[in-house]
């Protein structure tokens, strides 16, 4: 039965975008070099799921927000990464704009 968690897809995506191997990522996270590749492969294949603390460390190493790993759609994942690059003032401005868009067209928000 395939794993339906978006974590597996996003982990592979973020790691390959960063251009590092499973082994290299595992070592950077502090795993034993002899098991680093295998452990990361288990996460990417969905055989095991990283706990939140580990996922947070993975996100930091790969330069993505933790929320990225939970995005089911590619568009949402891209948006989450872009939001992470904004400062708080820019996020508030964007939130206001989005709320305005939803209020102008309430039938699209259902």
C-alpha positions as CSV (number, residue, x, y, z in Angstrom):
1,X,0.0,0.0,0.0
2,X,1.6,3.3,-1.1
3,X,2.2,6.0,1.5
4,X,-0.2,8.8,1.1
5,X,1.8,11.3,3.2
6,X,3.0,14.3,1.2
7,X,6.2,14.2,3.4
8,X,7.8,11.5,1.2
9,X,7.4,13.5,-2.0
10,X,8.4,16.8,-0.5
11,X,11.5,15.3,1.2
12,X,12.7,13.9,-2.1
13,X,11.9,17.2,-3.9
14,X,13.7,19.4,-1.4
15,X,16.7,17.1,-1.2
16,X,17.2,16.8,-4.9
17,X,16.6,20.6,-5.3
18,X,19.4,21.1,-2.8
19,X,21.6,18.7,-4.8
20,X,22.7,16.4,-2.0
21,X,22.5,12.7,-1.5
22,X,20.5,10.9,1.1
23,X,23.7,9.9,2.8
24,X,25.0,13.5,2.9
25,X,21.7,14.8,4.3
26,X,21.7,12.1,7.0
27,X,25.3,12.9,8.0
28,X,24.5,16.6,8.1
29,X,21.6,15.7,10.5
30,X,24.1,13.9,12.7
31,X,23.3,10.3,11.7
32,X,26.0,7.7,11.7
33,X,27.6,7.6,8.2
34,X,27.0,3.9,7.9
35,X,23.2,4.2,8.3
36,X,22.6,7.7,7.1
37,X,21.6,6.8,3.5
38,X,19.4,3.9,4.7
39,X,17.5,6.0,7.2
40,X,16.9,8.9,4.8
41,X,15.7,6.3,2.2
42,X,13.2,5.0,4.7
43,X,11.8,8.5,5.2
44,X,11.6,9.1,1.4
45,X,9.9,5.7,0.8
46,X,7.5,6.2,3.6
47,X,8.6,3.1,5.5
48,X,9.2,5.4,8.5
49,X,8.2,8.9,9.3
50,X,10.4,11.5,10.9
51,X,9.2,13.0,14.2
52,X,8.6,16.7,14.2
53,X,12.0,17.5,15.7
54,X,13.8,15.5,13.0
55,X,11.5,17.0,10.3
56,X,12.3,20.5,11.6
57,X,16.1,19.8,11.4
58,X,15.6,18.4,7.8
59,X,13.7,21.5,6.8
60,X,16.5,23.7,8.2
61,X,19.2,21.7,6.3
62,X,17.2,21.9,3.1
63,X,16.2,25.5,3.4
64,X,12.5,25.0,3.4
65,X,9.8,25.7,6.0
66,X,8.5,22.7,7.9
67,X,5.0,23.4,6.5
68,X,6.4,22.6,3.0
69,X,6.5,18.9,3.9
70,X,2.7,18.8,4.5
71,X,1.6,20.5,1.3
72,X,-0.3,18.1,-0.9
73,X,-0.2,20.3,-4.0
74,X,2.9,21.6,-5.8
75,X,1.4,25.1,-6.0
76,X,0.7,25.2,-2.3
77,X,4.3,24.0,-1.6
78,X,5.7,26.7,-3.8
79,X,3.5,29.4,-2.1
80,X,4.7,28.2,1.3
81,X,8.3,28.5,0.3
82,X,7.8,32.0,-1.1
83,X,5.9,33.1,2.0
84,X,8.8,31.9,4.2
85,X,11.0,34.4,2.3
86,X,8.8,37.4,3.2
87,X,9.3,39.5,6.3
88,X,6.4,39.9,8.7
89,X,5.2,43.2,7.3
90,X,5.1,41.8,3.8
91,X,3.1,38.8,5.1
92,X,0.6,41.0,6.7
93,X,0.2,43.0,3.5
94,X,-0.3,39.8,1.5
95,X,-2.8,38.5,4.1
96,X,-4.8,41.7,3.7
97,X,-4.8,41.4,-0.1
98,X,-5.9,37.7,0.1
99,X,-8.7,38.4,2.5
100,X,-9.9,41.2,0.2
101,X,-9.8,38.8,-2.8
102,X,-11.8,36.2,-0.9
103,X,-14.3,38.8,0.4
104,X,-14.8,40.1,-3.2
105,X,-15.6,36.6,-4.4
106,X,-17.0,34.6,-1.5
107,X,-18.4,31.7,-3.6
108,X,-14.8,30.7,-4.5
109,X,-13.9,30.2,-0.8
110,X,-16.3,27.3,-0.2
